[in-house]
Amino acid sequence: MLRSYAALLAWPIITLWLAVYPQRWRALIAPSDDPRAEAIGPDPDKVLLVGPGKSSGLGVHTHELGLGGHLARELSALTRRGCSVDIVSDPTMSAADVGVVVNWASLDRFDALVLTLGGGEVLRFRSLFGWRRNLTALLDTIRDSGGGALHTFLLGIAPIDEFVSLPAPLLTIVNRNIRNLNKISEQLCSSRPSVTYVPTTARAGTTAISLDSPTYAHWAKELAPTVAAELASVALPPASAASTAPALARFDGSSLTKASVSTSLTAIMNSARVLFDTTGAAVTFHDQEAHWFTSTSGVGDMRRDEAGAFCSRAFTTRSLVVLEDTLKDERFAEHPWVVRGPRIRFYAGYPIAAPNGDIVGAVCVFDTGPRRFDLSHETLLRELARRAESAIRRR
């Protein structure tokens, strides 16, 4: 009882402190691109991601590296279909604001709805009864607007230790309140068969939760299997082609001369460089006689007759290739691209497959200094390779 009274008395102090002292979350970067993420594939699932905080992508410069982008790619990997995620978010959104979005969004256009409530609202909410009332009203609105088959997923609110500047005793009160709000959310979701509560956890090996791409990737990995399980035909392998079907022709590179294909590949290359924040990027292709670069950026002089050692690594595997420090790999330490020219110290590439399955190219990112490659970004590089595959199939 004394703890409850102390917490009530502390809230005016918390409010004043937040207003007077600079808060770390206000200094975080935010995405400036379109609030949408997509993973290429057939029969794409459509997901609506709504709410403050985690939906807004604070801490990253593009939604591709936020929760929406990681979720689209994780779902696509599980369902073997495409996935598009529309994002409606603002750091100041309340549960009532989300209700307005739900009424406006025509939920029957979507296959799943993901809510990320909390955000700045948790710093204003003192009444657990008020949270229960508002969340109940929101879930009722979704039920009445969802077209029947839509399933809703509610992500838990994360502790805010890394986002705000508060003295430890006040931070403890806020985080205790967050735990209570999460308990109410979980209770309300458990009573509704079309709503699933998904807790928010820290990445393995960490205790604090920060807003960055690896954290968004972690949350997407936790959320995606639950969402995929509610989508029809989860992870069904594509139907085998009939044995009498004609064999697909080998890739001859002729499509690369088309203006529309070249423009698409250049856009993919630019995206790779921006998304991975590297010195350079390239979309490369090869045949039995030579390697050639359709698009390169920021890597200086890259003679095509010297491409083999680097590019062949990606062309001879069907998975990600990463060289975190080329000088530490004896296969590449004396390569002309390392000791002169672009002086590449870091390389990551994902193969591009032709329609007949042959590996014909790669989407690559380079840097002039060694760097760690976060494996959570493998899905992003893979998605860029898929977009390149889609581009070269155009007729």
C-alpha positions as CSV (number, residue, x, y, z in Angstrom):
1,M,0.0,0.0,0.0
2,L,2.8,2.4,0.9
3,R,4.5,1.6,-2.4
4,S,1.3,2.5,-4.3
5,Y,1.0,5.9,-2.5
6,A,4.7,6.6,-3.1
7,A,4.2,5.9,-6.8
8,L,1.2,8.2,-7.0
9,L,3.2,11.0,-5.3
10,A,6.1,10.4,-7.6
11,W,4.2,10.8,-10.9
12,P,4.1,14.7,-10.8
13,I,7.9,14.6,-10.2
14,I,8.4,12.3,-13.1
15,T,6.3,14.5,-15.4
16,L,8.3,17.6,-14.3
17,W,11.6,15.8,-14.7
18,L,10.8,14.7,-18.2
19,A,9.7,18.2,-19.2
20,V,12.8,19.9,-17.8
21,Y,15.7,17.6,-18.6
22,P,16.7,16.5,-22.1
23,Q,15.5,13.0,-22.9
24,R,17.6,10.5,-24.9
25,W,14.8,9.2,-27.1
26,R,14.3,12.7,-28.5
27,A,17.8,12.6,-30.0
28,L,17.3,9.3,-31.8
29,I,17.2,9.4,-35.6
30,A,13.9,8.4,-37.3
31,P,13.2,6.9,-40.8
32,S,12.6,9.5,-43.5
33,D,11.5,7.0,-46.2
34,D,8.0,5.8,-47.1
35,P,6.4,4.0,-44.1
36,R,6.3,0.7,-45.9
37,A,8.4,-2.4,-46.2
38,E,8.3,-5.2,-48.7
39,A,9.8,-8.7,-49.2
40,I,9.6,-9.9,-52.8
41,G,7.6,-13.1,-53.4
42,P,4.5,-14.6,-54.8
43,D,1.0,-14.1,-53.3
44,P,2.2,-11.5,-50.8
45,D,0.7,-11.3,-47.3
46,K,-0.4,-7.8,-46.2
47,V,0.3,-6.7,-42.7
48,L,-0.6,-3.4,-41.0
49,L,1.8,-2.3,-38.3
50,V,0.4,0.5,-36.1
51,G,1.4,2.3,-33.0
52,P,4.1,4.5,-31.4
53,G,7.5,3.4,-30.3
54,K,8.6,0.2,-32.0
55,S,6.5,0.8,-35.1
56,S,8.0,4.2,-35.7
57,G,11.6,2.9,-36.3
58,L,13.3,5.3,-33.9
59,G,17.0,4.7,-33.9
60,V,17.4,3.7,-37.6
61,H,17.3,5.8,-40.7
62,T,15.0,3.6,-42.8
63,H,12.0,1.4,-42.2
64,E,13.9,-1.4,-44.0
65,L,16.1,-1.6,-40.8
66,G,13.1,-1.1,-38.4
67,L,10.6,-3.5,-37.2
68,G,8.5,-3.3,-40.4
69,G,11.4,-4.2,-42.7
70,H,12.7,-7.1,-40.5
71,L,9.2,-8.4,-40.0
72,A,8.4,-8.5,-43.7
73,R,11.6,-10.4,-44.5
74,E,11.2,-12.9,-41.6
75,L,7.6,-13.6,-42.6
76,S,8.6,-14.1,-46.2
77,A,11.2,-16.6,-45.1
78,L,8.7,-18.6,-43.1
79,T,5.8,-18.5,-45.5
80,R,7.8,-18.6,-48.8
81,R,5.5,-15.9,-50.0
82,G,6.0,-12.2,-50.4
83,C,5.1,-9.8,-47.6
84,S,4.2,-6.1,-47.6
85,V,4.0,-4.2,-44.3
86,D,2.2,-0.8,-44.2
87,I,3.3,1.3,-41.2
88,V,1.2,3.9,-39.4
89,S,3.1,5.4,-36.5
90,D,4.0,8.4,-34.5
91,P,5.8,8.6,-31.1
92,T,2.9,10.5,-29.5
93,M,0.2,8.0,-30.6
94,S,-2.2,6.8,-27.9
95,A,-4.5,3.8,-27.9
96,A,-7.3,6.1,-28.8
97,D,-5.3,7.4,-31.8
98,V,-4.7,3.8,-32.9
99,G,-8.5,3.3,-32.8
100,V,-8.9,6.1,-35.2
101,V,-6.4,4.5,-37.6
102,V,-8.2,1.2,-37.4
103,N,-11.5,2.9,-38.4
104,W,-9.8,4.6,-41.3
105,A,-7.6,1.7,-42.6
106,S,-10.2,-0.7,-44.0
107,L,-8.8,-3.7,-42.2
108,D,-10.4,-6.1,-44.6
109,R,-7.5,-5.3,-47.0
110,F,-5.0,-6.9,-44.6
111,D,-4.1,-10.4,-43.5
112,A,-2.8,-9.4,-40.0
113,L,-2.7,-6.4,-37.7
114,V,0.3,-5.8,-35.4
115,L,0.0,-3.2,-32.6
116,T,2.9,-1.7,-30.7
117,L,1.2,0.3,-28.0
118,G,3.1,2.3,-25.3
119,G,5.6,4.9,-26.5
120,G,5.2,8.2,-24.7
121,E,1.9,7.1,-23.3
122,V,3.5,4.9,-20.7
123,L,5.1,8.1,-19.2
124,R,1.6,9.6,-18.8
125,F,-0.5,6.6,-17.7
126,R,-1.0,6.4,-14.0
127,S,-4.3,4.6,-14.0
128,L,-4.3,0.8,-14.7
129,F,-8.1,1.0,-14.9
130,G,-7.8,3.6,-17.6
131,W,-5.4,1.4,-19.6
132,R,-7.8,-1.6,-19.3
133,R,-10.7,0.6,-20.4
134,N,-8.9,2.1,-23.4
135,L,-7.3,-1.2,-24.6
136,T,-10.7,-2.9,-24.3
137,A,-12.3,-0.2,-26.4
138,L,-9.5,-0.5,-29.0
139,L,-9.8,-4.3,-29.3
140,D,-13.6,-3.9,-29.6
141,T,-13.1,-1.5,-32.4
142,I,-10.7,-3.9,-34.2
143,R,-13.2,-6.8,-33.7
144,D,-16.0,-4.7,-35.3
145,S,-13.8,-3.4,-38.2
146,G,-11.6,-6.4,-39.0
147,G,-13.7,-8.2,-41.6
148,G,-13.9,-11.4,-39.5
149,A,-10.7,-13.3,-40.4
150,L,-8.1,-10.7,-39.4
151,H,-5.9,-11.7,-36.5
152,T,-4.4,-9.1,-34.2
153,F,-1.0,-9.3,-32.5
154,L,-0.1,-7.0,-29.6
155,L,3.6,-6.5,-28.8
156,G,4.4,-5.9,-25.2
157,I,5.8,-2.6,-23.9
158,A,9.6,-2.6,-23.5
159,P,11.4,-1.2,-20.4
160,I,12.5,2.3,-21.1
161,D,15.9,2.4,-19.3
162,E,17.8,3.3,-22.5
163,F,15.3,5.8,-23.8
164,V,14.7,8.3,-21.0
165,S,16.9,10.2,-18.5
166,L,15.4,9.6,-15.0
167,P,16.9,9.0,-11.6
168,A,16.9,5.3,-10.7
169,P,14.1,5.5,-8.1
170,L,11.8,7.2,-10.6
171,L,12.8,4.8,-13.4
172,T,11.9,1.9,-11.2
173,I,8.4,3.3,-10.7
174,V,7.9,3.7,-14.5
175,N,9.2,0.2,-15.3
176,R,7.0,-1.3,-12.6
177,N,4.0,0.5,-14.2
178,I,5.0,-0.9,-17.6
179,R,5.0,-4.4,-16.2
180,N,1.5,-3.9,-14.8
181,L,0.3,-2.5,-18.1
182,N,1.7,-5.6,-19.9
183,K,0.0,-7.9,-17.5
184,I,-3.3,-6.2,-18.2
185,S,-2.7,-6.4,-22.0
186,E,-1.8,-10.1,-21.8
187,Q,-5.0,-10.8,-19.7
188,L,-7.2,-9.0,-22.2
189,C,-5.6,-10.7,-25.2
190,S,-6.0,-14.2,-23.6
191,S,-9.7,-13.7,-23.5
192,R,-10.0,-13.0,-27.2
193,P,-9.3,-15.9,-29.7
194,S,-8.5,-13.4,-32.5
195,V,-5.9,-11.5,-30.5
196,T,-2.4,-12.7,-29.5
197,Y,-0.1,-11.1,-27.0
198,V,3.6,-11.3,-27.8
199,P,6.1,-10.2,-25.0
200,T,9.0,-7.9,-25.8
201,T,12.4,-9.2,-24.6
202,A,16.0,-8.1,-24.8
203,R,18.4,-9.7,-27.2
204,A,20.5,-12.7,-26.0
205,G,23.5,-11.6,-24.0
206,T,21.9,-8.2,-23.1
207,T,19.7,-6.9,-20.3
208,A,18.9,-3.4,-21.5
209,I,16.8,-2.8,-24.6
210,S,18.0,-0.2,-27.1
211,L,16.4,1.0,-30.3
212,D,18.6,-0.2,-33.2
213,S,18.4,-2.5,-36.1
214,P,19.6,-5.7,-34.2
215,T,16.9,-5.1,-31.6
216,Y,14.2,-4.7,-34.3
217,A,15.5,-7.9,-36.0
218,H,15.3,-9.7,-32.6
219,W,11.7,-8.6,-32.1
220,A,10.8,-9.6,-35.6
221,K,12.2,-13.0,-35.2
222,E,10.2,-13.5,-32.0
223,L,7.0,-12.1,-33.6
224,A,7.1,-13.7,-37.1
225,P,6.5,-17.3,-36.2
226,T,3.4,-16.4,-34.2
227,V,2.1,-14.3,-37.1
228,A,3.0,-16.9,-39.7
229,A,1.2,-19.6,-37.8
230,E,-2.1,-17.6,-38.2
231,L,-1.5,-17.0,-42.0
232,A,-2.8,-19.7,-44.3
233,S,-0.5,-22.4,-45.7
234,V,2.5,-21.5,-43.6
235,A,5.9,-22.5,-45.1
236,L,4.4,-24.8,-47.7
237,P,7.1,-25.7,-50.3
238,P,6.4,-24.5,-53.8
239,A,4.7,-27.1,-56.0
240,S,7.2,-29.1,-58.0
241,A,7.3,-28.4,-61.7
242,A,6.0,-31.2,-63.8
243,S,8.7,-33.4,-65.2
244,T,7.4,-32.7,-68.7
245,A,7.8,-29.0,-68.4
246,P,10.4,-27.5,-70.7
247,A,13.7,-26.6,-69.2
248,L,14.2,-22.9,-68.5
249,A,16.8,-21.2,-70.7
250,R,20.2,-20.3,-69.3
251,F,20.7,-16.7,-68.4
252,D,22.4,-14.8,-71.2
253,G,22.5,-11.3,-69.8
254,S,20.5,-9.7,-72.6
255,S,17.9,-8.4,-70.1
256,L,20.6,-6.3,-68.5
257,T,20.6,-4.0,-71.5
258,K,17.0,-2.9,-71.0
259,A,16.7,0.6,-69.5
260,S,14.0,-0.5,-67.0
261,V,16.2,-3.4,-65.7
262,S,19.3,-1.2,-65.5
263,T,17.3,1.5,-63.6
264,S,16.0,-1.1,-61.1
265,L,19.5,-2.6,-60.5
266,T,21.0,0.9,-59.9
267,A,18.2,1.6,-57.4
268,I,19.0,-1.7,-55.6
269,M,22.7,-0.9,-55.5
270,N,22.0,2.6,-54.1
271,S,19.7,1.1,-51.5
272,A,22.4,-1.4,-50.5
273,R,25.0,1.3,-49.9
274,V,22.6,3.4,-47.9
275,L,21.0,0.6,-45.8
276,F,24.4,-0.9,-44.8
277,D,26.1,2.5,-44.6
278,T,29.1,1.3,-46.5
279,T,31.7,3.1,-48.6
280,G,30.5,1.2,-51.7
281,A,28.1,-1.3,-53.2
282,A,27.7,-3.2,-56.5
283,V,25.3,-5.4,-58.4
284,T,27.5,-7.9,-60.3
285,F,26.9,-10.6,-62.9
286,H,29.0,-13.1,-64.7
287,D,29.0,-15.8,-67.3
288,Q,31.5,-18.5,-68.1
289,E,33.9,-16.1,-69.7
290,A,33.8,-12.9,-67.7
291,H,32.5,-10.9,-64.7
292,W,30.8,-7.6,-65.3
293,F,29.3,-4.9,-63.1
294,T,25.9,-3.5,-63.9
295,S,26.0,-0.9,-61.1
296,T,28.8,0.2,-58.8
297,S,29.1,3.1,-56.4
298,G,31.7,4.5,-54.1
299,V,34.4,1.9,-54.6
300,G,36.8,3.7,-57.0
301,D,38.6,1.8,-59.7
302,M,37.4,-1.8,-60.0
303,R,39.0,-3.5,-63.0
304,R,36.7,-6.3,-64.2
305,D,39.5,-8.6,-65.1
306,E,40.4,-8.7,-61.4
307,A,36.9,-9.5,-60.2
308,G,37.3,-13.3,-60.0
309,A,38.6,-13.9,-56.4
310,F,36.0,-11.7,-54.8
311,C,32.9,-12.4,-57.0
312,S,33.5,-16.1,-57.4
313,R,33.0,-16.6,-53.7
314,A,29.4,-15.4,-54.1
315,F,28.9,-17.0,-57.4
316,T,29.9,-20.5,-56.2
317,T,27.7,-20.5,-53.1
318,R,23.9,-20.2,-52.7
319,S,24.2,-18.3,-49.4
320,L,25.7,-15.2,-47.8
321,V,29.4,-14.5,-48.1
322,V,31.1,-12.2,-45.6
323,L,34.7,-11.1,-45.3
324,E,34.9,-8.9,-42.2
325,D,38.6,-8.1,-42.7
326,T,40.2,-9.1,-46.0
327,L,43.8,-8.6,-44.7
328,K,43.2,-11.5,-42.3
329,D,42.1,-13.9,-45.0
330,E,45.1,-15.2,-46.9
331,R,42.9,-15.8,-50.0
332,F,42.3,-12.1,-50.4
333,A,45.1,-10.3,-48.5
334,E,47.2,-9.8,-51.7
335,H,44.3,-9.2,-54.0
336,P,44.6,-6.0,-56.2
337,W,41.3,-4.7,-54.8
338,V,42.7,-4.9,-51.3
339,V,46.3,-3.6,-51.7
340,R,45.4,-0.9,-54.3
341,G,42.4,0.4,-56.3
342,P,39.3,0.5,-54.0
343,R,41.4,-1.0,-51.0
344,I,38.5,-3.2,-49.9
345,R,38.8,-4.4,-46.3
346,F,35.2,-5.5,-45.8
347,Y,32.9,-7.4,-48.2
348,A,29.5,-9.0,-48.0
349,G,27.6,-10.5,-50.9
350,Y,24.4,-12.5,-51.5
351,P,24.0,-14.5,-54.7
352,I,21.5,-13.6,-57.5
353,A,19.8,-16.6,-59.1
354,A,18.5,-16.8,-62.7
355,P,15.0,-18.2,-63.4
356,N,16.5,-21.6,-64.1
357,G,18.3,-21.6,-60.7
358,D,21.8,-20.8,-61.9
359,I,23.8,-18.4,-59.7
360,V,24.5,-15.5,-62.1
361,G,25.4,-12.6,-59.9
362,A,25.5,-11.0,-56.5
363,V,24.4,-7.9,-54.6
364,C,27.5,-6.8,-52.7
365,V,28.5,-4.1,-50.2
366,F,32.1,-3.0,-49.6
367,D,34.0,-0.8,-47.1
368,T,37.5,0.5,-46.9
369,G,37.8,-0.4,-43.2
370,P,37.1,-3.8,-41.5
371,R,33.8,-4.0,-39.8
372,R,31.5,-6.5,-38.1
373,F,28.6,-7.9,-40.0
374,D,25.5,-8.3,-37.9
375,L,23.9,-11.6,-39.1
376,S,20.5,-10.0,-38.4
377,H,21.1,-8.1,-41.7
378,E,21.5,-11.2,-43.8
379,T,17.7,-11.1,-44.5
380,L,18.1,-7.5,-45.8
381,L,20.9,-8.4,-48.2
382,R,18.9,-11.5,-49.3
383,E,15.9,-9.3,-50.0
384,L,18.0,-7.0,-52.2
385,A,19.2,-10.0,-54.1
386,R,15.6,-11.1,-54.5
387,R,14.7,-7.7,-55.9
388,A,17.5,-8.0,-58.4
389,E,16.2,-11.5,-59.4
390,S,12.8,-9.9,-59.9
391,A,14.3,-7.2,-62.1
392,I,16.2,-9.5,-64.5
393,R,13.0,-11.6,-65.0
394,R,11.2,-8.6,-66.6
395,R,10.6,-8.9,-70.3
